Amino acid sequence: MEIRTLPVFKVMDVFIKAAEYMEIPVRRSDGEPLQKLFMLVRSELNLDLKNIRQEQAKFWKQHPALVKTELLIQAQLTRESADLPPILHGDFRRVLELAPRLLEELMKMAVIPRTPQGHGWLRPAVGVVELSQSIIQAVPLGARKASGASTEGTAPFLQLPHFSEAIVKKIARKRVRTFQELRDMTLQERAELLTQTAGFSASDVSDVEVVLEMMPSITIEITCETDGEEGIQEGDIVTMQAWVTLNRRNGLVGALPHAPYFPFHKEENFWLLLADSVSNDVWMSQKVSFLDEATAIAAASKAVQEGKEGSGASVKETSTAVKQAIEKVKNGSRLVMGKFQAPAEGNYNLTSYCLCDSWIGCDKKTNLKLKVLKRSRAGTRIGAVAEEGPILEDGVEEEEEDDEEGYDDYESEYSDDGEDEQDTKKNSAVANGVSHGKDSGSSSEESGSEEE
């Protein structure tokens, strides 16, 4: 199976090969505790049950550091860390402490331009974010699989206090089968459901409500157009502008995630991707944070001012637009801007993904139709508009290739072809402090963009 189509289960295989994890010491005294841990998390290791003996032998034949790292990560995902012996506590904390930074680097590797068109890979990027969500919330990867109780799996529900798979099955009988359906209920409806069906106490219901009030809801307004033109022709430099707005029931904008099983400070980050899900290509990517309002205001003000001045707007019009942008940022929006070169003539069905690295079930997808006409010197051209109608939300469910059910050994890493970056004449304007737009073939924070 090609690495460009990796599902989240295979992302784990790449993740544990990080050099920092390979340096974790494996002591002789670790043998027995790791054997016991293996038995506790074995169901999450994707071993072929039909050949369990051979699969187990194959697992233990891996490099000792790989075995230890994966078992410790599985201890976090399955919430079995409380039973770890003291000898493994230090290593367990070290594995978790490194995880957010390593996953962010893996994300950058996934979206780095690799094709002649300067595109990154969508499915590995989604898999990295899903692995991050699961580690922060301590939820098994297997809980993401659709089941009879929930069409999206039990993973989103397991973030909530007092929830278990048994509780999810109980509320599913009352036709609450998705996490969004639970969130959309009124306080009274949810309280009745949880007390009468799930058997929660009033205190338990209150605990659930506190967490639901903390969870973000995202909306995206996105446009793609050629500056100074009515539409887009092949070869044009296209400007993408997206306003990403965050709302919480508790009224906060910037906040830390509720993550009682993650023992370290973790900031809540989002990734905005403009991608073609059919071809698995990421056209643009940028990390978005809602914590630093001052930086976001400065960046949005500069981007809007430069855009207005470039279009010939008056001083008054520019001032008004900047004030409106500042107000939007203060109300929980972040401006994301970037540039890319229009592809060959044709119709493109793109999707903007806003993925959260800390919460499960809070991701947002918005469809975008892009029509690119043949290059000409004159004539009316048609641009891109966000597709009207219902917006897809909560989770990113990409169709996986048939062979993704197999979990045979795979030795490649994302970094194998990191040098294959292509110069595709793409630029990115920073409007959120950190840019991952395709600027001269780079999607890293050092891609020619400056932090505002």
Secondary structure, DSSP 4 states (H G I P E B T S, - for coil): --GGG--HHHHHHHHTT-HHHHTS---GGGHHHHHHHHHHHGGGS---GGGHHHHHHHHHTS-HHHHHHHHHHHHHHTT-GGG--HHHHHHHHHHHHHHHHHHHHHHHHHHS--STT--EEHHHHHHHHHHHHHHHHT--GGGGS--SS-TT-STTGGGSTT--HHHHHHHHTTT--SHHHHHHS-HHHHHHIIIIIS---HHHHHHHHHHHHHS-EEEEEEEEEETTSSS-BTT-EEEEEEEEEEE-TT--SS-----TT--S----EEEEEEEETTTTEEEEEEEEESS-HHHHHHHHHHHHHHHHHHTT--HHHHHHHHHHHHHHHHTTEEEEEEEEE--SSEEEEEEEEEEESS-SS--EEEEEEEEEBPP-SSS----EEEPPSPPPBSS--PPPPGGGG--------GGGGGGG----------SSS---S-BTTB-STTSS----
